Every structure is written in C-alpha cells, then in structure tokens.
Amino acid sequence: MQQRNFIHYFVILLKGIAMGAADVVPGVSGGTIAFISGIYEELLSSISAINFKTLKLFKTTGFKATWKALNGNFLLSLVTGIFISVLSLAKLISWLLENHPILVWSFFFGLVLASILYIGKQITQWNTFIVFGLLVGAAIAYYVTTLQPLISENSSPLFLFLAGALAICAMILPGISGAFILVLLGAYKPVLEAIHNRDFKLIAILGLGAIVGLLTFSKVLKWLFSNYKNYTLAVLTGFILGSLNKIWPWKETITWRLNSKGINVPLNELSISPFSYEGDAQLTLAIALSILGFALIIVLEKLANKLDTL
C-alpha cells in the first residue's frame, strides 16, 4: 500500500463527505461514490480486516501494529468525513428534496449515469454470463425501486438495529441506496429525526446494527471481488443501471400518505416524461445540472488518477 501524507488523508475525508451526502439521499448509494472515487476495494479490505484475529494483535504487538493492520488512518479519515456530512447536510438535503426535488434528482441522475460508464469499463472481459449478470442486477435494482414503502413508521430499538444492518449492506453496494431501504422499511423519518434531534441513543442503536451488517457483508463482497471480479462488477453495474428509475427527476405521485405533521406527502411514485409533468418541469436547469453531475464524475476520475501518481 502506498505511503500517504496529510493531503491524501484530507482527500479521503472529502470522499467520506461525498459518501455521506449521497447516503442521505433516498436513491443514491454511498457505495457508488466510493467506487467512482477509487477507494471501494480498499474500503472492503479495511472493513474485512476488523476481526478478532486482528484485534488480538493489540495484546501481542501493541496499538501501532494493530492500527496499521486495520488501515486505521484510512478508515478514520473516511468515517470522519461521512459523519461530518450526515450530521451537517441531513437538514439541507431534506429541505432541498422537499422544495427543489427535480433539480436535486437531476444532478444525481447525471452523476449516477456517469458512474455506470466508469464502473462498467473496468470489466476486463465480457461474455454471455457477464452480460446476464448485468441484466439480472439491473432487474433486481429496478424491482426494488418499484416497491411500495411501508406506511407505518417504527422507532423501536430492535427495529432500528435491524434497519441499520440492512441499510448499511445497501449503502456499500453501488446502485442500491441505503437511505431508500430505510424508506421502504418505514425507518427513514425516525432516523432523520434522531439525527436532527441529536438522539444519540437511537443513533447508537442504528450504528450498532450498521456495524454488525457491515462487518458481515463486507467479507462476502471482498470474497466476490477476489474470486469473481468481472462478474461482481457486472452485477454492480446492473444495480446502478436499475437504480436510475428511482432517481429519475420527473415523477407522478400514485399514492399519498399523511405524515406526523398532518401533511400529505408522496408514498408511491411513477417515472414519467418531463413533457407529461404537471407543473414547471424546469427542463433547461435540470439538463444543466445533469451535465454538471456527469462532468463531476469525469473530474473525480482524473483527480483520482493524478493522486495515484503522487
């Protein structure tokens, strides 16, 4: 592993901030950001290193060797960025989604669309099975985006623990949004309220579930990358492709629900053409933001390549 300096870790912190911002949006995966920023496989390896065998090193070789084995500087920088982003941007992104949904979704649509090309081109060999894996991944992700969220909201500790475990598995999968899984489970609003109200007890329970899910699922993903990398990349590319339905900017609300404030909010939505959208489709600005999101991925890719040479 390359030697890193302060600038490298600061860039990793910024990538964590980007991952946290993506994870707050129901439909965009922090795993996608990790992949396009060039840290996905290192993230999986670092998380997988957290086990009893590594922790036993603390008794035999001390803190410094254990910290190095865990890739501690990398994880600390990344997690710090994610927490900074989630705690500081949750309210802003919630406000933007409520007041300017088309513009927010347009930006992320361009970003995710570019990430499909970025991840797909890393597949070094194509064959019938790889194409099949891509199509299966796309079909699964598309089906998930069409599921109707639970109307009931649950904030019990056990439920939030399980929700955290499931959501974190989605968050490290490119294309599958952890925040959207929380929406489907009816846990998104309780989680956001816990963050807004600084309810550290519920946040800790959710975090514990996330840790359990993360340590388990990361090992599975690491094994798949080690043994079936091209097939895994194909399925992940399919996941991202299928998830585009969720973040399509123009929606028609099929069903509504009454939230805790007595306000009607969308429950189930259908993607439609911007020309069929009732109201201001904001087409010109939406296209501009999509292009901006697309261009951002190109810039991130070039930046990652430059940093690798430092």
N, C-alpha and C positions, 0 to 999 in steps of 0.2 A: 504494500500500500504506500502511495506517495506521501512524502513529507508535506505537512500542511503548516501554513502560518496563519496569523490573525486574519488576513484578508480572506483566505479560503473559508475559515470558520464563520466569518461575517456573512459571506455569500451563502453558506449553508443555512445560517439563521434567516436570511431573506427568503430562501427557498421554503423554509418552515413557515414563514409568514404567509407565503403564497399558498402553501398546502392548507393552512388553517382557514384562510379566506375561502378557498374552494370547498372545503368540507362544511362550511356554514351554509352554503347554497344547496337546497334540496334538488339535486340533479347533476351536480358536478363532483367528481371524486378527487380527493387529495392524492390518491394513488396515481392519477393521470398526471398531476403536476410533478410528483416525484419522478415519474418515468421520463417526462419530456425535459426535466432539468438534470437528468443523468445520474440520479442517486438511488434509483429504485432497487437495483440488485444489492448495492451496499447496504441499503436500509433493511432489506430482508435478512442479509447475512448478519448484520449487527444485532437485530432483534432476536434471531435464532441463537445467537451466542449467549443470550441470557438464560442460563440453566444452572442446575445445582453443581454440575461439574466445573463450570467457570467460576461460580461463587466460592467453591472450595479452595480456589487459588488464593483467596484472601488469607486463609489460615496458613498456607504454606509459603507463599511468595510475597504477600502483602498487598496493600491497596494499589500501588502504582502498576504492578503487573496485571492485576485484575482489571483495573480501569482500561489498560491498553488492550487486553483481550476482549473487553466488551465494546471496544471502539468508542469509549466514553465521550471524548471530545466531540465526535461527530453527532452522537445521539443527544448530548446535552444542547448543542447548538441548534439542532433541528427541533427538538421538543420545545425549547425556549421560544423559538420563532412561532411554532404552532400555537402555544398558549398565549403569547402576546397578541397574535392575530385573532384568535377566538374571543378572548376577553375584551378586546378593543373594537373589533369590527362587527360583532354579533348584532348590536343595535343598529349600526349604519346599514348593514346589508339587509336586515329585516325591513328597515324603512324604505330602502331602495326597491326591494321586491314588492312592497305594498304600493308605492307611489309611482315607480317607473319600471314596471316588470318587463315590458318589451325591450327596453334599452339594456337592462341587465342581462336578460336571456340572449339578446343578440350578440353582446360581447363574448359571453361564454360559449355561444354556439360556434363562433369563429375560432375561438381558442381550442375547443374540443375537436372541431373538424380538422384543424391543422395537426393535432396530436395523433389522429388516425393515420395520416400520411407518415408522420415521424416514427411511430411505433411499427407500422406495417413494413416500412422499408428496412427495418432491422432483421426481418425474416430472411435468412440467407439462402434458403432452398424451399421452393414451392412444389407441392404435389397435390394430388386429389384429396388426401386426408387432411392436409393443412387448410385447404380451401373449405373442406367440410367443417373443420373445427372453427374457422372464422364465421361461417354461416350459422352454426349452432350457437356460438357465443352471441352473435347479433340477435338471433331469435329469442334467446333467454333474456337478454337485456331489454329487448323491446317489450317482451311479455311483462317483465317486472314493471316497466313504466306505465303499463295499462291497468295495473292492479288498482283497485279502489281502496283508498286509505281507510283505516278504522275510524269510525266516528267518535267512539269513546276515547277519552284520554286518561291515562293511568300514571300515577306518580308514586306508586308503592316501591319500596326499596328493592324487593326481589325482581319486580318487573323492569326497573331501570337497570339493574345489574345485567339481566339477560339482554335487554335492548342495547346496552353498551357493548356486550360481547358480539352481538350480531352486526351492529353498525360498524364496529372497527374492522371486522372482516371485509365489509364492503368498502370501507374507506381506503384500504390498501390495495383494492382491486381497481385498476384503471377502468373507468367507464361505469362502475357501479357506485352510486353515491350513498355514503353512509348516512348523510342527512336525509335523503329520500327514504331510506329504510326506516329511520326514526319516524318519518311522516306516515309511512304505511302502518307502522305499529301503534300509532297514536301517541308517540313519545316525544315528538319534535317540540311541541309547545311547552310541555313540562320541563324539557331540557333547557330551552331558551330562557324560560322564566327563572330556572335555577341559576343560570349564568348571570342574567340581568340583576337578580336579587342577591347575588353572591351567597347562595345557599350552599355552603361548602360541604355540608353533609351529603346532600343528594349528588353533588358534583363528584365527591369522593367515591360514592357507591357506583355511579356510572363509570368513573375512571377505573375502579377495580375490575368491573366487568370487561371493560375495554382491554385491560392488561391481560386478563385470562384469555380472551379471544385472540388477542394479538400474538401472544407467545405461542399459542397452539397453531393458528392458521399460518403464521409466517414460516414455520418449519415445513408445512405442506408446500407452500409456494416455492420455497428455496429448493426443495427436492425436485419439484417440477422443472424449475429453471436449470438445475444441474443435469437432469436426465432427458428432458424433452423440451428444450428451449424454443425451438421453432414452433412446435405445436402450441406451447403455452403462449407465445407471442401472438399466434394466430387467434386463439380464443380471446385473449385480452383485447386485441384489435377489434374483434367482433363485439365484445362487450361495449367498447366505446362507440362503435358504429350504431348499435342498437339503442344506446342511451340518448342519441340525438333527438329521438322523439320526445323525451322528457323536457329537453331544454329548447325545443322549437319555440320561438318568441310569440307566435300568434296562436291563441287558444280560444276555444269556445267552451264555456262552462256548461257541463251537462247537469250536474247536481250541486247543490249548495248545502252548507251546514251552518249552524248557529254557534259562534264561538263563546267563550266565557264572558265576553263583554257585551253579548247580545247582538253582535254584528254578523250579518251574513257574509261568509267567505267561501270561495270555491272549494269543492270537495273532489269532484271528478271532472277532468278537462279533456277536450279533444283537439288535436292539432289541426289547424285549418290554413288556407291560403291567406296571405296578407290582404289580398284583394277582396276576400269574403269577410274580413274582420269588421265588426260593427264598432265604429268609433275611429279615432285617429290611429292609423297603423304605423305612423312615424317611420315610413319605409326608408327614406333617404338617410336619416340619422341611424336607423337600425343597421342598414347595409354598411355604413361607415364604421360603426362600432364592431361589426362582424369582421371587417377587414382589419381593424386595429387588433382584435383578439387573435386573428390568424397570423398577422405580422409579428405579434409578440412572441409566438412560439418559434418563429424563424430566428428572431433576435436571441432568444434564450438558448437555442441550439448552437448558434455561432459563439455566444458567450461561454457556453459550457466547453466547447472545443478549444477556445483560447485559454481558459483556465486550466485545462488539462495539460497544456504545454508550458505553464508557468513553473 
